[in-house]
Amino acid sequence: MAATLDKPRFLYGALLLAALVNISVMAMRTVDADIWLYQVRIDCFAQQFWQGDLYPRWCMSANAGLGSSVFLFYFPLPFYIAALLYPLTMLGMGTDAFFTLLCFLATFLTALASFSWLRDIVTPGRALLATTLMLFIPYRLEMMYFRGAYAEIWCLVFLPLIFKYTRRMASGEANALVPLALMSGLSLLTHVPSTIAAFLFSGLYMLIMTGKNMTPKLYYAAAILWGIGLAAFYLVPGPYYEQFLAKVELVNGLYGWANGFLSLSYFLIPGLERPVVAAILTVLWLGAITLPVVKKRLQVDDAFVQKEIVAWTILGGLAMFMLLPVSLPLYLLMGPVSKIVFPWRMQVILVLAIAYMLAVRMQWMFSPGRRQTWKIDLGLALVFLWGLGHMLVASYGDTGRLLNGHIRAAQIIFSSEYRSKWTDEEHWKHPYLLSRHDNRDTIANAQVISGKGTAQVKRWRWDGIELRTDSTKDMTVRLNQTYFPVWQAKLDADSVLPLEPEEKTGQMLLTVPAGEHTVILTYSVTNGASALAISQWLSLLALAGMVAAVIKTRHIFRKARGTP
């Protein structure tokens, strides 16, 4: 067995098989939930990317053509991955199959990352089995099958590697700084709430494991700051432009499983049973694995692992506490940070804690006889877990598919936290946007609403809206795009024209002086804010340093501490 597990082909083949089994449920069953919304975002991002928009910040086609600021705030890396593969849809691959492919890639890479982390701790066989089981932890199945949480699925690719290199740094390997910084930056570009949870808990891990030794703590802090610098081009504009969004209370008015705590009261809310069951199963699974490991930890030969078991017991227990309603006062003390809605995402820490405890627990689980039949055991485990995946799939039936198909056709990105403060709720709801989509042939992209004259659209793309106007006196033109401060209008490529939001609808209004003119509207994330421009340069500087460091220390990414 040991000889077999040392062969990379076998290891990668086994992880590939586990990923295929894990994703097969999605390939065979209809899954709705938020998948339609992510498909809209993928379409918008990818289409503008292939048109030359290297970082789409404004989604032109969203919300029945009114546009959306979603990518000023939402995480870009998962959508870059989708954009690079998007030509497959042009060759005939369906949107459901394409989304399933993306989830499969995330699953396989998660398996590789988890195996890489756990192989530093235990033998390859135990790392392989623990990784396989980790893919089927109820919370991960719930986020993929029930919610279709595309960004969170991809974030789990990087979280094991954050803890892998934090572990190496805690054990005295200062050269883990470069890979830890890289994984931190990539994770921030994938899903900020889960990444911040990982920072908080990996920081606590570092405190527990290093005691009074300040050197690894300083290296750890430097790595996290470097990672933040890598992602600054995305992280800085979001908080700045948040002031232009409608105020949505995400802490005092917690709702459902999406932004809330684990509570049995959600059993009374239709549609929330499965994620609550998944959360409860995840908590029970962690408890069942942790207790025997803690009891036998002194039997482990490696003193570092003995201490690490205590650390992960504390991390898992704290994550469970932070998932419960009793922890609300702590979130309220966080102030602005609490707006990233931590509670439900604390389960990513539970997933990692279970994976670690499973890997360590393996050494006491199998007798010599069972070690001879491990392939059969793994096969039976996959069959059982595959059945469990089917049980957790959300399928809402034909009515939901038809409604969501209509929403997708209208390119609706419907999230209350992305509504501009100039657009009222009535003009943000599904009925209004779907009505606009159904009547799109009768809605002009530029319409004169006051004064007399004409406004002809010569270009309507992400890289610029061009209007030709002709009037005998000043006139006001309404544009079929939502007003947001990223837009700027110039008259005859010279003077800047003021843009205003229309009352209630929030659409852009443009007052054009008399005469014949060419008006060009462009969007830029750095409009009117020098700090936003500085963030772009900060990321470029951090990236240049990272490229140089990776080239110089690329062997570190392959090195394993190895404590079987």
VMD Tcl script that draws the C-alpha trace (Angstrom):
set ca {
  {0.00 0.00 0.00}
  {2.76 2.45 0.92}
  {4.54 1.83 -2.36}
  {1.33 2.41 -4.29}
  {0.53 5.63 -2.46}
  {3.97 7.02 -3.22}
  {3.13 7.03 -6.93}
  {1.86 10.46 -8.07}
  {-0.30 8.91 -10.80}
  {-2.20 6.87 -8.25}
  {-2.62 9.80 -5.88}
  {-3.89 12.18 -8.54}
  {-6.09 9.46 -10.00}
  {-7.66 8.72 -6.62}
  {-8.29 12.42 -5.94}
  {-9.73 12.83 -9.44}
  {-12.10 9.91 -8.84}
  {-13.19 11.37 -5.51}
  {-13.90 14.72 -7.18}
  {-15.88 13.04 -9.97}
  {-18.00 11.11 -7.49}
  {-18.49 14.28 -5.44}
  {-19.71 16.33 -8.40}
  {-21.69 13.56 -10.10}
  {-24.82 14.46 -8.16}
  {-24.82 17.92 -9.69}
  {-24.29 16.42 -13.13}
  {-27.26 14.07 -12.72}
  {-29.79 16.16 -10.83}
  {-31.42 19.54 -11.36}
  {-29.99 22.06 -8.91}
  {-31.52 25.53 -8.68}
  {-30.90 27.77 -5.64}
  {-28.51 30.66 -6.47}
  {-26.92 28.90 -9.43}
  {-28.97 31.00 -11.85}
  {-27.65 34.21 -10.30}
  {-24.06 33.00 -10.60}
  {-24.65 32.01 -14.20}
  {-25.80 35.56 -14.90}
  {-22.67 36.96 -13.27}
  {-20.44 34.52 -15.14}
  {-22.08 35.46 -18.46}
  {-21.70 39.18 -17.86}
  {-18.11 39.00 -16.61}
  {-16.95 36.60 -19.32}
  {-18.63 38.39 -22.22}
  {-17.15 41.75 -21.27}
  {-13.78 40.10 -20.62}
  {-13.66 38.65 -24.14}
  {-14.73 42.03 -25.52}
  {-11.56 43.48 -24.04}
  {-12.67 44.54 -20.55}
  {-9.79 43.01 -18.61}
  {-11.48 43.59 -15.25}
  {-15.23 44.12 -15.61}
  {-16.36 46.33 -12.73}
  {-19.73 47.33 -14.15}
  {-22.07 44.73 -15.62}
  {-23.73 46.46 -18.59}
  {-26.32 43.80 -19.46}
  {-27.51 43.06 -15.92}
  {-30.98 43.77 -14.56}
  {-32.80 43.81 -17.91}
  {-30.17 46.14 -19.35}
  {-30.07 48.67 -16.51}
  {-26.61 47.53 -15.45}
  {-25.18 46.63 -12.06}
  {-22.27 47.58 -9.83}
  {-21.96 44.00 -8.60}
  {-18.30 43.49 -9.56}
  {-17.21 46.58 -7.67}
  {-17.98 44.49 -4.60}
  {-18.04 40.83 -5.61}
  {-14.95 38.63 -5.72}
  {-13.30 38.50 -9.17}
  {-11.04 35.42 -9.20}
  {-13.75 32.71 -9.61}
  {-15.16 34.70 -12.53}
  {-11.76 35.05 -14.19}
  {-11.50 31.25 -14.08}
  {-14.95 30.98 -15.64}
  {-14.09 33.62 -18.25}
  {-10.98 31.75 -19.40}
  {-13.11 28.64 -20.04}
  {-16.13 30.54 -21.37}
  {-15.34 29.77 -25.04}
  {-16.64 26.26 -24.30}
  {-20.15 27.75 -24.18}
  {-19.57 29.27 -27.60}
  {-18.78 25.78 -28.86}
  {-22.13 24.48 -27.67}
  {-21.69 23.55 -23.99}
  {-24.87 24.34 -22.05}
  {-24.84 26.74 -19.13}
  {-25.75 24.04 -16.59}
  {-22.98 21.75 -17.86}
  {-20.52 24.65 -17.85}
  {-21.34 25.54 -14.24}
  {-20.98 21.88 -13.25}
  {-17.56 21.81 -14.94}
  {-16.46 24.85 -12.96}
  {-17.61 23.25 -9.71}
  {-15.76 20.06 -10.64}
  {-12.53 22.00 -11.18}
  {-12.97 23.70 -7.81}
  {-13.64 20.32 -6.19}
  {-10.58 18.64 -7.72}
  {-8.31 21.56 -6.81}
  {-9.74 21.54 -3.28}
  {-8.84 17.86 -3.05}
  {-5.28 18.56 -4.24}
  {-4.89 21.46 -1.79}
  {-6.27 19.50 1.15}
  {-4.07 16.51 0.34}
  {-1.02 18.79 0.12}
  {-1.81 20.23 3.55}
  {-2.59 16.93 5.28}
  {0.37 15.10 3.75}
  {2.60 17.43 5.78}
  {0.98 15.94 8.88}
  {0.24 12.26 8.22}
  {1.10 9.49 5.76}
  {-0.13 9.77 2.15}
  {-2.79 7.07 2.67}
  {-4.33 8.83 5.65}
  {-4.13 12.19 3.90}
  {-5.87 10.72 0.84}
  {-8.73 9.19 2.80}
  {-9.22 12.28 4.99}
  {-9.27 14.48 1.88}
  {-11.87 12.25 0.23}
  {-14.09 12.44 3.28}
  {-13.61 16.21 3.53}
  {-15.20 16.68 0.09}
  {-18.39 15.13 1.44}
  {-18.63 17.06 4.71}
  {-22.30 18.17 4.88}
  {-21.56 21.91 4.84}
  {-19.54 21.59 1.66}
  {-22.31 19.56 0.02}
  {-24.86 22.13 1.17}
  {-22.93 25.07 -0.27}
  {-22.44 23.31 -3.60}
  {-25.72 21.41 -4.06}
  {-28.20 23.58 -2.18}
  {-26.95 27.15 -2.45}
  {-24.67 26.83 -5.45}
  {-22.28 29.15 -3.59}
  {-19.81 29.49 -6.45}
  {-17.32 31.82 -4.75}
  {-17.27 29.88 -1.48}
  {-16.67 26.63 -3.35}
  {-13.58 28.16 -4.95}
  {-12.40 29.69 -1.68}
  {-12.03 26.21 -0.21}
  {-9.27 25.66 -2.74}
  {-7.04 28.16 -0.93}
  {-8.02 27.82 2.74}
  {-6.19 24.48 3.31}
  {-3.08 26.05 1.80}
  {-3.34 29.05 4.13}
  {-3.26 26.65 7.08}
  {-0.56 24.52 5.40}
  {1.88 27.41 5.20}
  {0.81 28.87 8.55}
  {1.68 25.47 10.01}
  {5.09 25.45 8.38}
  {5.76 28.96 9.60}
  {4.74 28.00 13.14}
  {7.15 25.04 12.97}
  {10.04 27.39 12.18}
  {10.08 27.61 8.39}
  {10.38 31.34 7.73}
  {10.49 30.74 3.98}
  {6.79 29.83 4.10}
  {6.14 33.58 4.05}
  {5.99 33.81 0.24}
  {3.47 31.00 -0.39}
  {1.35 32.10 2.58}
  {1.20 35.64 1.19}
  {0.25 34.31 -2.25}
  {-2.50 32.04 -0.94}
  {-3.83 34.84 1.25}
  {-4.08 37.21 -1.70}
  {-5.74 34.63 -3.95}
  {-8.19 33.68 -1.22}
  {-9.17 37.33 -0.66}
  {-9.92 37.60 -4.38}
  {-12.18 34.56 -4.08}
  {-14.38 35.09 -0.99}
  {-13.62 37.74 1.61}
  {-15.82 36.56 4.55}
  {-14.41 33.02 4.48}
  {-10.87 34.35 4.08}
  {-11.16 36.73 7.02}
  {-12.47 33.85 9.10}
  {-9.38 31.89 8.02}
  {-7.12 34.82 8.96}
  {-8.66 35.09 12.42}
  {-8.39 31.37 13.11}
  {-4.98 30.84 11.53}
  {-3.78 33.80 13.60}
  {-5.15 32.14 16.74}
  {-3.46 28.90 15.64}
  {-0.17 30.79 15.34}
  {-0.56 32.26 18.83}
  {-1.23 28.84 20.34}
  {1.54 27.03 18.50}
  {4.36 29.57 18.90}
  {3.83 30.77 22.47}
  {6.21 33.62 23.31}
  {8.26 33.28 20.11}
  {7.62 36.55 18.26}
  {9.55 35.79 15.05}
  {6.99 33.48 13.37}
  {4.19 35.83 14.42}
  {5.92 38.73 12.67}
  {6.47 36.63 9.55}
  {2.82 35.59 9.64}
  {1.66 39.20 9.94}
  {3.93 40.20 7.06}
  {2.50 37.43 4.87}
  {-1.10 38.46 5.57}
  {-0.32 42.12 4.88}
  {1.41 41.14 1.64}
  {-1.65 39.15 0.63}
  {-3.87 42.14 1.38}
  {-1.57 44.26 -0.79}
  {-1.94 41.79 -3.67}
  {-5.74 42.12 -3.47}
  {-5.81 45.88 -2.75}
  {-6.96 46.74 -6.29}
  {-10.19 44.90 -5.45}
  {-10.44 45.41 -1.68}
  {-10.14 49.21 -1.58}
  {-12.83 50.30 -4.10}
  {-15.53 48.16 -2.47}
  {-15.71 50.00 0.88}
  {-15.42 53.35 -0.91}
  {-18.36 52.74 -3.24}
  {-20.43 51.11 -0.51}
  {-21.56 54.59 0.53}
  {-23.59 54.78 -2.69}
  {-25.59 51.62 -1.99}
  {-28.94 51.36 -0.25}
  {-28.46 50.72 3.46}
  {-29.14 47.09 4.28}
  {-28.90 45.89 7.88}
  {-26.99 42.61 7.89}
  {-26.32 42.12 11.61}
  {-29.20 43.37 13.75}
  {-31.72 42.08 11.23}
  {-30.22 38.66 10.54}
  {-32.33 36.49 8.28}
  {-32.27 32.86 7.28}
  {-29.19 30.73 6.81}
  {-27.51 33.04 4.28}
  {-26.40 35.67 6.79}
  {-27.53 34.23 10.08}
  {-26.68 31.91 12.91}
  {-27.43 28.25 13.37}
  {-30.86 28.12 14.96}
  {-33.45 25.36 15.19}
  {-36.12 28.00 14.55}
  {-35.19 27.85 10.84}
  {-36.89 24.47 10.65}
  {-40.13 26.46 10.63}
  {-39.11 28.39 7.50}
  {-39.81 26.49 4.25}
  {-36.65 25.82 2.28}
  {-34.21 26.30 5.17}
  {-34.33 22.77 6.55}
  {-31.51 21.31 4.48}
  {-28.79 23.86 5.24}
  {-29.68 23.69 8.93}
  {-29.49 19.89 8.85}
  {-26.15 20.12 7.04}
  {-24.82 22.51 9.69}
  {-25.98 20.27 12.54}
  {-24.42 17.20 10.87}
  {-21.16 19.11 10.40}
  {-21.05 20.08 14.08}
  {-21.87 16.53 15.20}
  {-19.25 15.11 12.86}
  {-16.58 17.38 14.31}
  {-17.52 16.44 17.86}
  {-17.51 12.71 17.11}
  {-14.05 12.88 15.54}
  {-12.43 15.34 17.95}
  {-13.22 13.63 21.26}
  {-11.31 10.37 20.62}
  {-8.38 12.26 19.04}
  {-8.00 14.49 22.10}
  {-8.26 11.47 24.36}
  {-5.40 9.67 22.56}
  {-3.27 12.67 21.63}
  {-0.44 11.72 24.04}
  {0.03 8.52 22.03}
  {1.21 10.60 19.06}
  {5.02 10.54 18.75}
  {5.36 14.06 17.32}
  {5.18 16.71 20.08}
  {4.29 19.35 17.48}
  {1.22 17.33 16.42}
  {0.26 16.79 20.06}
  {0.12 20.54 20.56}
  {-1.58 20.99 17.21}
  {-4.43 18.69 18.25}
  {-5.10 21.03 21.16}
  {-4.97 24.02 18.83}
  {-7.48 22.54 16.38}
  {-9.75 21.51 19.24}
  {-9.84 25.14 20.36}
  {-10.35 26.39 16.78}
  {-13.21 23.97 16.14}
  {-14.89 24.73 19.46}
  {-14.63 28.49 18.92}
  {-16.01 28.19 15.37}
  {-19.01 26.26 16.71}
  {-19.58 28.93 19.34}
  {-19.38 31.71 16.74}
  {-22.02 29.92 14.67}
  {-24.59 30.08 17.48}
  {-26.88 33.04 18.33}
  {-25.17 33.48 21.73}
  {-22.15 34.92 19.90}
  {-24.11 37.89 18.50}
  {-22.62 40.37 21.06}
  {-19.14 39.56 19.74}
  {-20.18 40.37 16.18}
  {-21.74 43.62 17.29}
  {-18.44 44.56 18.97}
  {-16.68 44.16 15.62}
  {-18.38 47.28 14.29}
  {-17.93 47.77 10.53}
  {-16.23 44.38 10.13}
  {-19.46 42.65 11.13}
  {-21.04 43.78 7.85}
  {-19.27 40.98 5.99}
  {-21.73 38.58 7.68}
  {-19.48 36.01 9.30}
  {-21.72 33.57 11.18}
  {-22.70 30.98 8.61}
  {-19.23 31.02 7.04}
  {-17.71 29.85 10.32}
  {-18.46 26.40 8.99}
  {-15.48 26.59 6.64}
  {-13.34 26.40 9.80}
  {-15.36 23.38 10.91}
  {-14.64 21.72 7.55}
  {-10.89 22.23 7.99}
  {-11.00 21.12 11.63}
  {-12.80 17.92 10.64}
  {-10.27 17.25 7.87}
  {-7.37 17.66 10.30}
  {-8.94 15.49 13.00}
  {-9.86 12.81 10.46}
  {-6.29 12.65 9.20}
  {-4.86 12.24 12.71}
  {-7.63 9.84 13.75}
  {-6.78 7.43 10.92}
  {-3.82 5.90 12.81}
  {-6.19 4.39 15.40}
  {-9.05 3.43 13.09}
  {-7.67 0.49 11.12}
  {-6.43 -2.88 12.27}
  {-3.74 -4.67 10.21}
  {-6.48 -6.69 8.54}
  {-8.41 -3.58 7.53}
  {-5.29 -2.09 6.01}
  {-5.32 -4.90 3.48}
  {-8.84 -4.04 2.32}
  {-8.54 -0.25 2.26}
  {-9.43 -0.02 -1.44}
  {-12.76 -1.77 -0.80}
  {-13.37 0.42 2.26}
  {-12.71 3.57 0.20}
  {-15.04 2.38 -2.56}
  {-17.86 1.64 -0.10}
  {-17.33 5.01 1.57}
  {-17.63 6.79 -1.78}
  {-20.85 4.95 -2.59}
  {-22.35 5.88 0.78}
  {-21.25 9.50 0.53}
  {-22.56 9.72 -3.02}
  {-25.97 8.69 -1.70}
  {-25.72 11.29 1.05}
  {-25.06 13.92 -1.61}
  {-28.30 13.00 -3.35}
  {-30.20 13.51 -0.11}
  {-28.87 17.05 0.24}
  {-29.60 18.19 -3.32}
  {-32.16 20.98 -3.64}
  {-34.60 20.49 -6.54}
  {-37.49 22.92 -6.70}
  {-39.25 21.48 -9.76}
  {-40.40 22.87 -13.09}
  {-42.00 26.03 -11.68}
  {-38.74 27.16 -10.12}
  {-36.81 26.32 -13.29}
  {-39.17 28.35 -15.47}
  {-39.07 31.36 -13.14}
  {-35.30 31.21 -12.76}
  {-34.88 30.70 -16.49}
  {-36.83 33.94 -17.01}
  {-34.65 35.69 -14.44}
  {-31.54 34.46 -16.20}
  {-32.81 35.62 -19.59}
  {-33.36 39.08 -18.09}
  {-29.83 38.94 -16.59}
  {-31.18 39.91 -13.17}
  {-28.56 40.21 -10.43}
  {-31.01 40.48 -7.58}
  {-29.25 41.11 -4.29}
  {-30.48 43.79 -1.93}
  {-26.93 44.76 -0.94}
  {-26.15 45.87 -4.51}
  {-29.10 48.25 -4.97}
  {-27.99 51.84 -5.45}
  {-29.26 54.35 -2.94}
  {-31.03 56.27 -5.73}
  {-33.17 53.30 -6.80}
  {-36.22 52.55 -4.70}
  {-37.31 49.00 -3.90}
  {-40.19 49.01 -6.38}
  {-37.84 49.55 -9.30}
  {-35.45 46.86 -8.06}
  {-37.88 43.97 -7.66}
  {-38.30 41.08 -10.06}
  {-41.69 42.13 -11.54}
  {-40.42 45.54 -12.66}
  {-37.19 44.20 -14.12}
  {-38.91 41.28 -15.83}
  {-41.45 43.69 -17.31}
  {-38.62 45.78 -18.74}
  {-37.08 42.67 -20.22}
  {-40.37 41.58 -21.81}
  {-40.74 45.05 -23.35}
  {-37.08 45.62 -24.18}
  {-37.80 46.22 -27.88}
  {-39.84 49.31 -27.02}
  {-37.39 50.80 -24.51}
  {-34.85 53.20 -26.01}
  {-31.31 53.26 -24.60}
  {-31.41 57.07 -24.78}
  {-34.66 59.01 -24.49}
  {-35.24 62.78 -24.46}
  {-37.54 63.48 -21.51}
  {-37.41 67.30 -21.44}
  {-36.66 69.89 -24.13}
  {-36.77 69.27 -27.85}
  {-34.14 67.50 -29.89}
  {-32.71 64.10 -30.71}
  {-30.24 61.77 -29.02}
  {-28.93 58.97 -31.19}
  {-26.91 56.10 -29.73}
  {-23.82 55.42 -31.83}
  {-22.15 53.03 -29.41}
  {-23.38 51.15 -26.34}
  {-20.63 49.05 -24.79}
  {-18.60 48.69 -21.63}
  {-15.79 50.76 -23.16}
  {-18.03 53.72 -23.80}
  {-21.51 55.00 -24.56}
  {-21.51 57.44 -27.47}
  {-24.43 59.79 -28.16}
  {-25.00 62.28 -30.98}
  {-27.31 65.04 -29.82}
  {-29.01 67.85 -31.73}
  {-31.29 70.40 -30.10}
  {-32.25 74.07 -30.27}
  {-32.07 74.45 -26.50}
  {-30.90 72.50 -23.45}
  {-32.49 69.07 -23.10}
  {-32.43 66.21 -20.62}
  {-31.70 62.68 -21.78}
  {-32.51 59.55 -19.79}
  {-30.09 56.66 -20.31}
  {-30.99 53.01 -19.98}
  {-28.34 52.46 -17.31}
  {-28.42 52.87 -13.55}
  {-26.65 55.94 -12.19}
  {-23.48 55.25 -10.23}
  {-20.43 57.44 -9.56}
  {-18.15 55.24 -11.68}
  {-19.68 56.86 -14.78}
  {-18.42 60.11 -16.27}
  {-19.76 62.08 -19.26}
  {-17.72 64.37 -21.55}
  {-19.09 66.82 -24.11}
  {-17.22 66.87 -27.43}
  {-14.25 65.14 -25.75}
  {-13.65 68.29 -23.72}
  {-15.85 69.54 -20.90}
  {-17.36 67.26 -18.26}
  {-21.15 67.08 -18.14}
  {-22.88 66.44 -14.82}
  {-24.75 63.15 -14.44}
  {-27.71 62.83 -12.08}
  {-29.93 59.98 -10.93}
  {-33.58 59.97 -11.87}
  {-35.88 59.94 -8.87}
  {-37.08 56.46 -7.88}
  {-35.73 54.56 -10.90}
  {-32.14 55.67 -10.33}
  {-31.44 55.80 -14.07}
  {-28.83 58.23 -15.41}
  {-30.00 61.70 -16.46}
  {-27.83 63.87 -18.68}
  {-28.46 67.56 -19.45}
  {-27.02 68.47 -22.86}
  {-26.65 72.07 -24.07}
  {-28.19 73.29 -27.33}
  {-26.49 72.50 -30.61}
  {-24.95 69.45 -32.21}
  {-22.70 67.51 -29.88}
  {-20.96 64.19 -29.30}
  {-21.29 62.92 -25.75}
  {-19.05 60.10 -24.53}
  {-19.78 58.26 -21.28}
  {-17.14 55.99 -19.76}
  {-16.82 54.18 -16.48}
  {-13.71 54.05 -14.33}
  {-13.26 52.66 -10.85}
  {-10.86 55.48 -9.93}
  {-13.22 58.35 -10.82}
  {-12.78 61.16 -8.30}
  {-10.80 59.20 -5.72}
  {-7.00 59.24 -5.70}
  {-6.87 56.57 -2.97}
  {-8.42 54.12 -5.42}
  {-5.65 54.80 -7.94}
  {-3.04 54.28 -5.21}
  {-4.56 50.87 -4.44}
  {-3.96 49.79 -8.04}
  {-0.28 50.73 -7.79}
  {0.00 49.00 -4.41}
  {-1.24 45.76 -5.94}
  {1.14 46.09 -8.87}
  {4.06 46.61 -6.48}
  {2.99 43.63 -4.33}
  {2.57 41.50 -7.47}
  {6.02 42.43 -8.81}
  {7.54 41.46 -5.48}
  {5.57 38.21 -5.47}
  {6.69 37.23 -8.98}
  {10.32 37.85 -8.06}
  {9.96 35.94 -4.79}
  {8.20 32.95 -6.37}
  {10.89 32.64 -9.04}
  {13.59 32.76 -6.40}
  {11.94 30.39 -3.89}
  {9.75 28.16 -6.11}
  {11.18 25.03 -4.44}
  {9.33 25.99 -1.23}
  {5.99 25.18 -2.83}
  {7.11 21.57 -3.32}
  {8.77 21.05 0.05}
  {6.90 18.96 2.65}
  {7.75 18.93 6.31}
  {6.55 15.32 6.56}
  {5.67 14.04 10.04}
  {3.94 10.67 9.39}
}
mol new
graphics top color blue
foreach p $ca { graphics top sphere $p radius 0.5 }
foreach p [lrange $ca 0 end-1] q [lrange $ca 1 end] { graphics top cylinder $p $q radius 0.2 }
display resetview
